[in-house]
Amino acid sequence: MQMQNPTSLLRHKDVFVSYVMPRIAAPKDNWDNLSHDKPDQKPEPTNAEQCMQACIVHPECVQYSFGKEGCRTSKVVKLGQAPENPDDHVHSGWITDRVERFIKAIKKCSDHHMEWRRDFYGY
């Protein structure tokens, strides 16, 4: 990750935009994004495409996964990890336009609020 200004402080948003976003741009097979909410939809989704649609109809949903546990969704973005058991065949996806809107809505911390960190770390 290359920062625009190498003397500026590295913020969580910087890491998210540069590291996480490129890795969640497309759905992934054999990947668990750690979604844990069960969608309130009848009938229950029976495949990854239906699971994605179940997420899309809920404006706060930003990611979904489908595996042996069925469909799971989440209002929180997580990169996730390979499933503990490779035979679980988990399919994960993210609603990237919602994630991007969330990122754009994050307000930048003013330098005034960052002073304590500079002092703490000796910058």
C-alpha positions in Angstrom: 0.0 0.0 0.0 1.4 3.4 -1.0 0.3 6.4 0.9 -0.2 9.7 -0.9 1.6 11.6 1.8 4.2 9.3 3.6 4.4 11.7 6.6 0.6 11.5 7.3 -0.8 9.1 9.8 -2.1 5.7 8.6 -5.8 5.5 9.3 -8.2 2.5 9.3 -9.9 3.9 6.3 -6.6 3.9 4.4 -6.0 0.2 5.2 -9.6 -0.7 4.3 -9.6 1.1 0.9 -6.1 -0.1 -0.1 -6.2 -3.7 1.3 -9.7 -4.9 1.9 -11.7 -3.3 -0.9 -9.6 -4.9 -3.7 -10.2 -8.3 -2.1 -14.0 -8.0 -1.9 -14.6 -6.6 -5.3 -16.0 -9.9 -6.6 -17.7 -12.9 -5.0 -15.4 -15.7 -3.9 -15.9 -19.5 -3.8 -14.3 -21.4 -0.9 -14.2 -18.2 1.2 -16.1 -17.4 4.4 -16.7 -13.7 5.0 -18.0 -14.5 8.5 -21.6 -13.4 7.9 -23.7 -14.7 10.8 -27.2 -13.3 10.5 -29.9 -15.5 9.1 -32.0 -13.6 6.6 -35.7 -13.2 7.4 -37.0 -14.6 4.1 -39.5 -17.3 3.3 -38.8 -19.5 1.5 -35.2 -19.7 2.7 -32.6 -19.2 0.0 -31.3 -22.5 -1.4 -28.3 -21.2 -3.3 -25.7 -18.4 -3.4 -27.7 -16.4 -6.0 -30.9 -16.4 -3.9 -28.8 -15.6 -0.8 -27.3 -12.5 -2.6 -30.9 -11.4 -3.5 -31.9 -11.9 0.1 -29.2 -9.5 1.1 -30.0 -7.0 -1.6 -33.6 -6.6 -0.5 -32.4 -5.4 2.9 -30.8 -1.9 2.5 -28.5 -2.4 5.5 -27.0 -5.7 4.3 -23.5 -5.4 2.9 -22.4 -9.0 2.5 -23.7 -12.6 2.3 -22.4 -16.1 2.4 -23.9 -19.5 1.4 -22.6 -22.8 2.6 -23.7 -25.9 4.5 -25.2 -23.6 7.2 -27.4 -22.1 4.5 -27.7 -18.4 3.8 -26.1 -15.9 6.1 -25.9 -12.1 5.8 -24.3 -9.2 7.6 -24.6 -5.4 8.2 -20.9 -5.3 8.9 -18.2 -5.7 6.2 -15.6 -8.4 6.9 -12.9 -9.7 4.6 -13.1 -13.2 6.2 -10.9 -16.2 5.6 -10.7 -19.5 3.9 -13.2 -21.9 5.5 -11.8 -24.1 8.3 -12.9 -27.2 6.4 -12.2 -26.9 2.6 -15.0 -29.3 2.0 -17.6 -26.8 3.3 -17.7 -25.0 0.0 -18.7 -21.6 1.3 -19.5 -18.9 -1.3 -19.2 -15.3 -0.1 -20.1 -12.0 -1.7 -20.3 -8.3 -0.9 -22.7 -5.6 -2.1 -19.8 -3.3 -3.2 -21.9 -0.2 -4.0 -23.1 -0.2 -0.4 -19.6 -0.7 0.9 -18.4 2.2 -1.3 -21.1 4.5 0.0 -20.2 3.7 3.5 -16.5 4.5 2.9 -17.5 7.8 1.2 -19.6 8.7 4.2 -16.8 8.4 6.7 -15.7 11.8 7.7 -12.0 12.5 7.9 -10.6 13.1 11.3 -9.2 16.6 11.7 -5.5 16.9 12.5 -6.6 18.5 15.8 -8.1 15.2 16.9 -5.0 13.3 15.8 -2.6 15.3 18.0 -2.8 12.9 20.9 -1.7 10.0 18.8 1.3 11.9 17.5 2.2 12.8 21.0 1.7 9.3 22.2 3.8 7.7 19.5 6.5 10.5 19.6 5.9 12.0 16.1 
